[in-house]
Amino acid sequence: MTASSLKASVLLLCVLHLTYSLDVEAQSCRPSGKIEGRKPPPGQCNQENDSDCCVQGKFYTTYTCSPPVSTNTRAVLTLNSFQKGGDGDDTPVVALSTGWFNRRGRCHKQIKINGNGQSVLALVVDECDSTMGCDGDHDYQPPCRNNIVDASKAVWKALGVPENDWGETDITLECKENKSKKDYFLLKTHQLRKRDGGGSLKCDNQYHSDDTPVGRCHKQIKINGNRQSVLALVVDECDSTMGCDGDYDYLPPCHNNIVYASKAVWKALGVLENDWGKRI
């Protein structure tokens, strides 16, 4: 076989492999149905960030799934504003297509977005609905495609995309579980309700019920104790730098190895109530 023939064969194999891979990915998530577009009432379609409005009589494909997630999943980055919900455009946050959102399974988790030769970590805060659309609840916009990462301006800035090019671009995303080594802490009980007299929490400026496992801001940590485990959401700081004044209820500074947890965490670990607050 000549060198030119060998090169041609290798090229053909590469093309066939790529075509097969794309076909497998496409077949792994099939449409769930279609919805018919309705003409939006005057002024009711949200066209912010160049969003499309539904067209009367046009059929739009819906999905309940998204392509499988790997360490290098192809996706489409779009632009969204999250200011109304409290997450400013200066914060790298995203909404994911229904399948990737995974019934809130990726809510408050970080994903790595690769594009334009750059990377950025963004927090998942919402769903881009792939199952419904063209109604008032969805601002008379079409259903989301099944491979969308709807991102705040901060994501686009971090990727170094010129502002004139914001709107839509191809990216890859990574969803990785945290497999860092275990660290050892002292677990203490803490009440997070408004009537307990404390201020609202630093992460979300809200109060939380003792029935909520809260215990790095808007990130989950895994707590192992009493031969049990529980995932808890970080919502506040236990200040190790100051204390002994009115702002800190005249309590000493926090030790540097404290996890201050709600009652729900202690319950989930199966610790007897009489032992709550003791070293674990």
Solvent accessible surface area in square Angstrom, and as a share of the most:
residue,aa,sasa,rsa
1,M,180,0.80
2,T,86,0.50
3,A,72,0.56
4,S,80,0.52
5,S,49,0.32
6,L,99,0.49
7,K,149,0.63
8,A,61,0.47
9,S,45,0.29
10,V,77,0.44
11,L,118,0.58
12,L,105,0.52
13,L,118,0.59
14,C,75,0.45
15,V,78,0.45
16,L,100,0.50
17,H,125,0.56
18,L,101,0.50
19,T,78,0.45
20,Y,146,0.56
21,S,40,0.26
22,L,82,0.41
23,D,72,0.37
24,V,70,0.40
25,E,50,0.22
26,A,65,0.50
27,Q,83,0.37
28,S,59,0.38
29,C,8,0.05
30,R,158,0.58
31,P,79,0.50
32,S,64,0.41
33,G,33,0.31
34,K,131,0.55
35,I,46,0.23
36,E,90,0.40
37,G,1,0.01
38,R,126,0.46
39,K,153,0.65
40,P,24,0.15
41,P,56,0.35
42,P,131,0.83
43,G,83,0.80
44,Q,99,0.44
45,C,23,0.14
46,N,60,0.31
47,Q,118,0.53
48,E,95,0.43
49,N,40,0.21
50,D,129,0.67
51,S,34,0.22
52,D,104,0.54
53,C,34,0.20
54,C,5,0.03
55,V,85,0.49
56,Q,114,0.51
57,G,36,0.35
58,K,108,0.46
59,F,119,0.50
60,Y,26,0.10
61,T,47,0.27
62,T,8,0.05
63,Y,41,0.16
64,T,89,0.52
65,C,39,0.23
66,S,16,0.10
67,P,14,0.09
68,P,82,0.51
69,V,47,0.27
70,S,63,0.41
71,T,92,0.54
72,N,96,0.49
73,T,4,0.02
74,R,109,0.40
75,A,4,0.03
76,V,16,0.09
77,L,0,0.00
78,T,20,0.12
79,L,25,0.12
80,N,47,0.24
81,S,27,0.18
82,F,19,0.08
83,Q,113,0.50
84,K,209,0.89
85,G,71,0.68
86,G,66,0.63
87,D,45,0.24
88,G,30,0.28
89,D,16,0.08
90,D,121,0.63
91,T,57,0.33
92,P,48,0.30
93,V,1,0.01
94,V,0,0.00
95,A,3,0.02
96,L,1,0.00
97,S,0,0.00
98,T,25,0.14
99,G,22,0.21
100,W,5,0.02
101,F,12,0.05
102,N,83,0.43
103,R,233,0.85
104,R,176,0.64
105,G,32,0.30
106,R,48,0.18
107,C,30,0.18
108,H,57,0.26
109,K,75,0.32
110,Q,67,0.30
111,I,3,0.01
112,K,76,0.32
113,I,0,0.00
114,N,31,0.16
115,G,12,0.11
116,N,94,0.48
117,G,81,0.78
118,Q,97,0.43
119,S,58,0.38
120,V,19,0.11
121,L,96,0.48
122,A,1,0.00
123,L,25,0.13
124,V,0,0.00
125,V,34,0.20
126,D,74,0.38
127,E,62,0.28
128,C,24,0.14
129,D,34,0.18
130,S,0,0.00
131,T,44,0.26
132,M,104,0.47
133,G,9,0.09
134,C,3,0.02
135,D,26,0.13
136,G,46,0.44
137,D,133,0.69
138,H,46,0.20
139,D,59,0.31
140,Y,30,0.11
141,Q,43,0.19
142,P,36,0.23
143,P,15,0.10
144,C,17,0.10
145,R,115,0.42
146,N,20,0.10
147,N,39,0.20
148,I,4,0.02
149,V,0,0.00
150,D,19,0.10
151,A,0,0.00
152,S,0,0.00
153,K,70,0.30
154,A,13,0.10
155,V,0,0.00
156,W,0,0.00
157,K,114,0.48
158,A,49,0.38
159,L,1,0.00
160,G,47,0.45
161,V,18,0.10
162,P,80,0.50
163,E,122,0.55
164,N,151,0.77
165,D,88,0.45
166,W,35,0.12
167,G,24,0.23
168,E,96,0.43
169,T,47,0.28
170,D,116,0.60
171,I,8,0.04
172,T,30,0.18
173,L,1,0.01
174,E,23,0.10
175,C,34,0.20
176,K,136,0.58
177,E,127,0.57
178,N,127,0.65
179,K,184,0.78
180,S,82,0.53
181,K,170,0.72
182,K,146,0.62
183,D,89,0.46
184,Y,190,0.72
185,F,109,0.45
186,L,25,0.13
187,L,7,0.03
188,K,74,0.31
189,T,50,0.29
190,H,57,0.25
191,Q,69,0.31
192,L,10,0.05
193,R,55,0.20
194,K,139,0.59
195,R,186,0.68
196,D,60,0.31
197,G,64,0.62
198,G,40,0.39
199,G,60,0.57
200,S,43,0.28
201,L,8,0.04
202,K,134,0.57
203,C,20,0.12
204,D,34,0.18
205,N,117,0.60
206,Q,104,0.46
207,Y,83,0.32
208,H,30,0.14
209,S,57,0.37
210,D,14,0.07
211,D,106,0.55
212,T,50,0.29
213,P,53,0.33
214,V,0,0.00
215,G,17,0.16
216,R,184,0.67
217,C,70,0.42
218,H,42,0.19
219,K,75,0.32
220,Q,80,0.36
221,I,52,0.26
222,K,131,0.56
223,I,19,0.10
224,N,76,0.39
225,G,14,0.13
226,N,79,0.40
227,R,241,0.88
228,Q,95,0.42
229,S,57,0.37
230,V,20,0.11
231,L,97,0.48
232,A,1,0.01
233,L,32,0.16
234,V,17,0.10
235,V,3,0.02
236,D,54,0.28
237,E,95,0.42
238,C,38,0.23
239,D,21,0.11
240,S,54,0.35
241,T,111,0.65
242,M,107,0.48
243,G,18,0.18
244,C,85,0.51
245,D,48,0.25
246,G,45,0.43
247,D,129,0.67
248,Y,64,0.24
249,D,96,0.50
250,Y,162,0.62
251,L,97,0.48
252,P,98,0.61
253,P,62,0.39
254,C,22,0.13
255,H,120,0.54
256,N,146,0.75
257,N,50,0.25
258,I,26,0.13
259,V,20,0.11
260,Y,67,0.25
261,A,0,0.00
262,S,0,0.00
263,K,54,0.23
264,A,11,0.09
265,V,0,0.00
266,W,1,0.00
267,K,114,0.48
268,A,48,0.37
269,L,1,0.00
270,G,47,0.45
271,V,20,0.11
272,L,131,0.65
273,E,124,0.56
274,N,138,0.71
275,D,52,0.27
276,W,43,0.15
277,G,32,0.31
278,K,117,0.49
279,R,189,0.69
280,I,65,0.33
